[in-house]
Amino acid sequence: MNHAPPPPYPAAPAEPGIKPFIEDNAGMRLLLPIKVSALAFIAGYLGLFAMILVPAPLALLVGIAAVADLKRHPERRGMGRAVFAVFMGAVGSAGLIYMLLT
């Protein structure tokens, strides 16, 4: 029973004809949206645009939906994007409400 972690960047496949899966490489998962929930992917970008305040409520709603989706499907990735969208959506929505009330 071998419990050693796999090497991060395999130089060659273990057996001829067998290619390593791209989702097994942590560096590629950071660059490409591999197995990422579509809602989390969209929520991440809405969280970025929430800094201009107008799409902030949408970022908050989509972020919450993405968190719920990721809890229902634990095999998907993207929780960081979803939490970022919830945080930025909440901060942007508070700023938007403040600007509308003053």
N, C-alpha and C positions, 0 to 999 in steps of 0.2 A: 504494500500500500504506500504509494509515493505521495506525500503531502507537500512537496516543494511547489512553489508557484511557477507558472510557465514564464519563460524569458519574455521580456517586454517586446523585443524586436527579433523574432526568429530569423536567423540567417538563411535557412533553407527548410523546406518541409521535412517532417520526420520520415515520411515515406514518399517515394516517387509518385507523382500524380496527385498528391493530396496538398491542396493549398490552404494556408491559414485563413480563417474568416476575418474580414475587415473589422467586424464588431468586437473581436477579441483584443484589438490593439487600442489601448487607452488614449494614445495620441490622436488617432483617427476619430475616436468618439468625441473628442473636444472640437475637432474641426468640422466634422460632418454630422448632420442630424440623423444618426443611426438609431433606430428603434425609439425615437422621440415622439411623444404624443403630439399630434397636430395642434391640439389646443394649447399645449405648453409652448410649442414653437411660435404660434401666433401671439400668445400672451407675452412672451419675451420681447418681441418687437413692439407691442403696444405699451409695455412698461418703459421702453426707451422713449417712445413718443409721448409718454405721459408727462415728460418734463415741460412740454409746451402747454400743459394744463387741459386743453380741450378734449383729447381722447382719454384723459385719466379715468373717468368713470367706466368707460368701456374696458380699459386695461384691468381695472379692479374686478369687474364682472367676469371677464374671460379668464383672468387669473384664478379666481375662485372656482370656476367651472373646470379649469385645468387641474387644480389640486384634487378636486373630487374625481375627475377622470383617472388621474394617476393612482389614487387610492383604490379605485375599482380594478385597475389593470396594473398590478405591481411589476409586470415584466417590461413595461415601458419606462423610458427615461424622461427627464425634463423637469424634475421637481424644483431645481434651482431657478429655472426660467419662470416657472409658475409663481414661486414665492417672491421673486423679484418683481413680477408684474403686480402681485397683490400689494406689496409694499409701496412701489412707485405709484400705483393707482390710488392707494389710500392717501399718500402724501399729496399727490397732484389734485385729487378731489377736494381735499381740505383746502389747498391753495385756491382752487377754483371757487369754492363756496365763499372763502374769505374775500376774494376779489369781487364777487357778485354782491356781497352784502355791504361792502364799504364804498 
